Amino acid sequence: MTKRRLTPKSGLMADFFDALNERHVAMIAAQPVFFVATAAEGARINLSPKGYDCLRVLSPTRVAWLDLGGSGNETNAHLLADGRITLMFCNFQQPALVLRIYGRGEPVVAWDRGWDELAAHFTLLPGTRQIFDVAVDSVQTSCGWGVPFMAFEHERPSLLKHHARADPVEWAGKHRTRRTSIDGLPARATARYIAGDPGTVPD
C-alpha cells in the first residue's frame, strides 16, 4: 500500500494512502456519524451528515452506505452528473483524527442488477431508497486537533419512525417525483417502498 506524507509549514501532517488499511477501518467503525460531500458543474456543493448503522467497508478500495428517503436527492444527482465524492469521519474521542475518503460513486436502486449483492451487506431500514457504491481513489488522514471532544448518546429515531408509519403507496408516489436536484440536475428516483428488516422499527 502506497503512503505519501504532506507536511505543511505549520508542522501538522496529513498522510495519503491509495486504499483503506485495518486502522482506517477500525476508526470508521467507531464513528456514529460521517459526512458526505458532492458537487457538479454549475450546481451548489452538497454536504450531508449521515447517522445510523448504514456504512460498510466492502474492501480496501470500496465502501457503500444505505440511504434513506429525505427532503432531497442531491447526492444521487451529483454522482450521475460528476461522479466525485468525499466522505469524512471525525474521531470525537481519543486519538484525535480526521479521515477522508476520496472516490467516485454511483447510486444503486432496488431494481438495479447490483442491488442484491450490495443489500446483502446491510440490515435494510424503513424508508431505504438506494445504496451508494463508492470506489476509493485515495484516503487521507490528518491530525484532527481542532475537532472537539463529544460523547454519543443515542440515535435519533425520528426518521425511522416517519418511514415506518408511511403508507407504502403514498411513500412510493412521493419519492417517484424526486427526479431532479435543487439545481435541476436529473436524479434517479425510486418508486419502491422498503419497510425494513424485522426489528428495525423503533418503539
C-alpha positions in Angstrom: 0.0 0.0 0.0 1.4 3.4 -1.0 1.7 6.0 1.7 2.6 9.7 1.0 3.1 12.4 3.6 2.3 16.0 3.2 3.9 18.3 5.9 2.7 21.9 5.7 4.8 24.8 7.2 2.7 24.5 10.4 4.3 21.1 11.1 0.9 19.4 11.1 0.9 16.3 8.9 -1.5 14.7 6.5 -0.9 11.2 5.2 -2.3 9.9 1.9 -3.0 6.2 1.1 -4.2 4.5 -2.0 -6.5 2.2 0.0 -8.0 1.7 3.4 -6.0 -0.3 5.9 -7.1 -2.0 9.1 -6.6 1.0 11.3 -8.7 3.1 9.0 -11.5 0.5 9.0 -11.5 0.3 12.8 -11.6 4.1 13.1 -14.6 4.3 10.7 -16.5 1.6 12.5 -16.2 3.5 15.8 -17.9 6.7 14.5 -21.6 7.2 14.9 -21.8 9.9 12.2 -20.0 10.7 9.0 -20.3 13.4 6.3 -20.7 13.2 2.6 -19.8 16.0 0.1 -20.6 16.1 -3.6 -20.7 18.7 -6.4 -21.4 19.1 -10.0 -20.6 21.9 -12.6 -22.9 24.9 -12.2 -24.6 23.4 -9.1 -24.4 24.0 -5.4 -22.0 22.0 -3.3 -23.9 19.5 -1.2 -22.8 18.4 2.3 -24.8 15.9 4.4 -24.4 14.2 7.8 -25.2 10.5 8.0 -26.1 8.5 11.1 -27.5 5.0 11.9 -25.6 1.8 11.2 -25.6 2.4 7.4 -22.0 2.3 6.1 -20.0 -0.8 5.2 -16.4 -1.2 4.1 -16.6 -3.8 1.4 -12.9 -3.9 0.6 -9.8 -1.7 0.9 -10.9 0.1 -2.2 -14.7 0.0 -1.9 -17.3 1.3 0.6 -21.1 1.6 0.5 -23.8 3.2 2.5 -27.5 2.8 2.8 -29.5 5.9 2.1 -33.0 6.7 3.5 -35.6 8.9 1.9 -35.1 12.6 2.8 -36.0 16.0 1.7 -33.9 16.0 -1.4 -31.8 13.7 -3.6 -28.7 15.8 -4.2 -26.0 13.1 -3.8 -27.8 11.0 -6.4 -27.9 13.8 -8.9 -24.4 15.0 -8.4 -23.0 11.5 -8.8 -24.9 11.0 -12.0 -23.5 14.3 -13.3 -20.0 14.2 -11.9 -19.2 11.1 -10.0 -16.8 12.6 -7.5 -17.5 12.2 -3.8 -15.7 12.8 -0.4 -16.6 11.0 2.8 -15.3 12.4 6.1 -15.1 10.8 9.5 -14.0 12.6 12.7 -12.9 10.9 15.9 -14.6 12.9 18.7 -12.7 10.9 21.3 -9.0 9.9 21.5 -6.9 9.7 19.5 -7.7 12.9 17.5 -8.0 12.0 13.8 -9.9 13.1 10.7 -10.2 10.6 7.9 -11.4 11.4 4.3 -12.2 9.0 1.6 -11.9 10.5 -1.9 -13.6 8.5 -4.6 -16.2 8.0 -7.3 -19.7 6.8 -6.6 -22.9 5.7 -8.1 -26.5 5.3 -6.7 -27.9 1.7 -6.9 -31.7 1.4 -6.6 -33.7 -1.7 -5.8 -34.3 -2.9 -9.3 -30.7 -2.5 -10.4 -28.6 -5.5 -11.2 -26.1 -4.8 -8.4 -28.8 -4.3 -5.7 -28.9 -7.8 -4.2 -25.2 -8.1 -3.8 -25.0 -4.7 -2.1 -28.1 -5.1 0.0 -26.8 -8.4 1.5 -24.2 -6.4 3.5 -26.9 -4.3 5.3 -29.8 -4.5 7.6 -32.4 -2.8 5.5 -34.0 0.1 7.4 -37.5 1.6 6.9 -37.5 4.0 4.0 -34.4 2.7 2.3 -34.4 4.2 -1.1 -30.9 3.5 -2.5 -27.4 2.3 -1.7 -24.4 4.4 -2.7 -21.5 2.4 -4.0 -18.1 4.2 -3.8 -14.8 3.2 -5.4 -12.0 4.6 -3.3 -9.4 6.7 -5.2 -7.4 7.7 -2.1 -7.6 8.1 1.7 -6.3 11.0 3.7 -5.7 11.2 7.5 -5.0 14.4 9.3 -4.4 15.4 12.9 -7.9 16.3 14.0 -6.6 18.6 16.8 -9.2 21.2 16.1 -12.1 18.7 16.5 -13.9 19.0 19.9 -14.5 16.1 22.3 -18.1 15.0 22.1 -20.0 12.0 23.6 -22.5 10.0 21.6 -25.8 9.4 23.4 -28.1 7.5 21.0 -29.5 7.5 17.5 -32.4 9.9 16.8 -35.3 7.6 15.9 -37.5 10.2 14.2 -36.6 9.4 10.6 -37.1 5.6 11.0 -40.4 6.2 12.7 -41.5 8.5 10.0 -40.8 6.0 7.3 -42.1 3.0 9.3 -45.5 4.7 9.7 -45.8 5.8 6.0 -48.4 4.4 3.6 -46.4 2.4 1.1 -48.3 3.7 -1.9 -48.1 7.3 -0.8 -44.4 6.9 0.0 -43.7 5.5 -3.4 -45.7 8.2 -5.1 -43.9 11.0 -3.3 -40.4 9.7 -3.9 -41.1 8.8 -7.5 -41.4 12.5 -8.3 -38.0 13.4 -6.9 -36.2 13.3 -10.3 -34.2 16.5 -10.1 -31.8 18.2 -7.7 -32.5 21.7 -6.3 -30.4 23.0 -9.3 -32.4 21.0 -11.9 -29.9 18.2 -12.4 -31.5 14.8 -13.2 -31.7 12.2 -10.5 -32.7 8.6 -10.4 -35.9 8.3 -8.3 -37.1 5.2 -6.5 -40.7 4.1 -6.5 -40.4 1.0 -4.3 -41.2 1.3 -0.6 -38.9 -0.8 1.7 -40.4 -1.4 5.2 -37.1 -2.6 6.7 -36.0 -5.8 8.2 -37.6 -7.2 11.4 -36.5 -5.3 14.5 -35.5 -2.1 12.7 -38.7 -0.1 13.6 -38.1 1.9 16.8 -40.6 1.5 19.7 
